Amino acid sequence: MPSIIELCRELRQRETAAEKALWHYLRNRKLFEHKFLRQYPICVESGFGRKLYYIPDFYCHKAKLVIEADGPIHDFKKEYDKNREEVLIALGLKILRFDNSQILNDIQTVLKKIKQHLT
């Protein structure tokens, strides 16, 4: 079983076209000097004392913001995404979701929405 760090590295290596396009604008503090991390594990302790990890596509600690680039796979995991969002919101995080097609076809609108949560 790979470690959580290895899993995150693998996810970064298998990024989608939409993740790659959005990362171009988020990396190196390009957006309002906010540092974003991609495929960063967020640890939560379950009610049974087990550690659970959620790995958002992009995360900004300063703004407490999670950004998800949703591809077709998310059509089949709506319940999981809903539960995951509830846990992350309970941690005080904001979640923005964008379809891959929106990121690839209208990146300026996506960036504008992200900026609204950074200021």
C-alpha positions as a printed Julia matrix, in Angstrom:
119×3 Matrix{Float64}:
   0.0    0.0     0.0
   1.57   3.31   -1.05
   1.98   6.07    1.5
  -0.2    9.17    1.28
   2.85  11.14    0.07
   3.47   8.65   -2.73
  -0.18   8.75   -3.7
  -0.12  12.56   -3.91
   3.0   12.43   -6.07
   1.34   9.95   -8.39
  -1.75  12.15   -8.68
   0.42  15.14   -9.56
   2.12  13.1   -12.27
  -1.23  12.05  -13.74
  -2.77  15.54  -13.84
  -5.57  16.22  -16.29
  -5.37  18.88  -19.0
  -7.68  21.09  -16.93
  -5.56  20.7   -13.79
  -2.44  21.53  -15.78
  -4.07  24.63  -17.28
  -5.3   25.9   -13.91
  -2.0   25.12  -12.19
  -0.27  27.4   -14.69
  -2.18  30.35  -13.17
  -2.06  29.27   -9.51
   1.56  28.2    -9.1
   4.37  30.4    -7.8
   1.97  32.8    -6.03
   0.72  34.24   -9.33
  -2.79  34.91   -8.01
  -2.75  37.72   -5.4
   0.46  36.34   -3.91
  -1.41  33.36   -2.45
   0.45  30.06   -2.28
  -1.45  27.13   -3.73
  -0.53  23.49   -3.36
  -1.76  20.78   -5.65
  -2.81  17.32   -4.55
  -2.11  18.25   -0.92
  -3.37  15.77    1.72
  -5.71  17.16    4.37
  -5.9   14.86    7.37
  -9.08  14.38    9.41
  -9.53  12.1    12.39
 -12.65   9.98   12.2
 -14.98   9.33   15.1
 -13.27   5.97   15.48
  -9.8    7.51   15.87
  -8.68   6.62   12.36
  -6.92   9.13   10.15
  -8.68   9.91    6.9
  -7.07  11.86    4.09
  -8.77  14.06    1.55
  -6.67  15.18   -1.38
  -8.08  18.23   -3.13
  -6.79  19.21   -6.56
  -5.63  22.61   -5.25
  -5.43  24.05   -1.75
  -4.6   27.52   -0.38
  -4.01  27.47    3.37
  -4.01  31.27    3.75
  -7.48  31.61    2.19
  -8.73  28.24    3.54
  -9.75  27.47   -0.04
 -10.06  24.16   -1.84
 -10.43  24.13   -5.63
 -11.63  21.06   -7.47
 -11.37  20.44  -11.21
 -14.22  18.05  -11.94
 -14.0   15.66  -14.85
 -16.5   13.02  -15.97
 -15.59  10.68  -13.08
 -17.34  13.03  -10.67
 -20.67  12.21  -12.34
 -20.37   8.77  -10.71
 -19.19   9.84   -7.26
 -21.62  12.6    -6.31
 -22.4   11.07   -2.89
 -18.7   10.75   -2.04
 -18.07  14.34   -3.16
 -20.99  15.57   -1.06
 -19.74  13.8     2.08
 -16.2   14.99    1.44
 -17.37  18.58    1.07
 -19.27  18.39    4.36
 -16.11  17.25    6.17
 -13.95  19.95    4.58
 -16.53  22.67    5.3
 -16.63  21.51    8.93
 -12.87  22.19    9.0
 -13.6   25.78    7.98
 -12.62  25.39    4.34
 -14.39  26.88    1.32
 -14.76  24.68   -1.74
 -14.95  25.84   -5.34
 -15.77  23.3    -8.04
 -15.24  23.83  -11.74
 -15.92  21.47  -14.63
 -12.86  20.62  -16.67
 -14.56  22.08  -19.75
 -15.1   25.39  -17.95
 -11.43  25.55  -16.96
 -10.27  24.74  -20.48
 -12.75  26.98  -22.32
 -13.24  29.94  -19.96
 -10.23  30.19  -17.67
 -10.66  33.94  -17.1
 -14.09  33.45  -15.5
 -12.68  30.66  -13.36
  -9.8   32.87  -12.2
 -12.18  35.73  -11.46
 -14.29  33.45   -9.21
 -11.18  32.22   -7.42
  -9.92  35.78   -6.88
 -13.23  36.68   -5.2
 -12.37  34.18   -2.46
  -8.79  35.39   -2.02
  -9.35  39.05   -1.2
